[in-house]
Amino acid sequence: MHAKDILIGGYGRVQEEVHAVVEGLGPDELGYRPAPEANSVAWLVWHLTRVQDDHVADAFGLDQVWLADGWEKRFGLDLPRDDTGYGHSPADVAKVRVDSADLLTGYYDAVHEQTLGALREVAAKDLERVVDEHWDPPVTLGVRLVSVLSDDLQHVGQAAYLRGLAQSADA
């Protein structure tokens, strides 16, 4: 098995979990925050998608789906166009509200397709290419892809926990 096949499988699991975590949730549940400083399901799924979009596009020299396909306009958030959620304050988190889970899954699916397209073209030697020299040691493509995958899985797990809290708060 090639490393890219493992990565494709891992990102496929993220997609499955993103769909599962938002399925059937309305705007109030998607926006539920158990405390003023907490994230919401919508923010976590938006953020993990934005980071994947930003980092994969940068690593492969692609346009971000967020901007190229008009998702930034569809979401209509009161945030900078290139915002990924990194360093958000509680007030910024509150700005990420959606009326429908379909918006979140639609954007994630579009990013997922771009990610898969890039991964399908990866050769083993490509994973050793340095994509970010701002770190010590410099970050290779392989490390970046695993880092994004890890971040995505952590955030979708957090979203699943929040989903349970939101649903128990409504009960």
C-alpha positions, 0 to 999 in steps of 0.5 A, a space after each residue: 500500500 502506498 502512503 497516499 492511499 493511507 492519507 486518502 483513507 484518513 481524509 475519507 474518515 474525516 469526511 464521514 465524521 463531518 457528515 455524521 456530526 452535523 446530520 440532522 442539526 438545526 441552526 441552534 444546535 450547530 451554533 450551540 456553545 456550552 460557555 461563552 468562550 467555547 466553540 460551536 459545532 458550526 465553528 469547529 467544522 468550518 475551521 477544520 475545513 478552512 484549515 484543510 482548504 488553506 494548507 492543502 491548497 498552499 502545499 500543492 499550489 492550488 487555489 483555495 476552494 473557499 475563494 475560488 468556488 464562492 464559498 466565502 460569499 455563500 457563508 457570508 461571515 463578518 470575517 476577513 476573506 482569508 480567515 481560517 479561524 486560527 486565533 479566534 476570540 469568542 466574539 469571532 467564534 460567534 460570527 460563524 453561524 449557519 442556517 443549514 448543515 448542508 452549507 458545512 457539508 457542501 463546503 467540506 465535500 468540495 475541499 475533500 474533492 480537491 484534497 483527493 485530487 491532489 493526493 491521487 497525484 502524489 508520488 512517494 518522493 513528493 512527500 519529502 518536499 519541503 512546503 514550509 521553511 518557517 519551522 525548525 525542522 522545515 515541514 515536508 508535504 508528508 508532515 503537513 498532510 498528517 498534521 492537517 489530518 490529525 487536526 481535522 480528526 481532533 476538531 471533528 471529535 470535539 464537534 461530536 462531543 458538542 453535538 451530544 451536549 447540544 442535544 442533551 441541552 434541548 432534551 
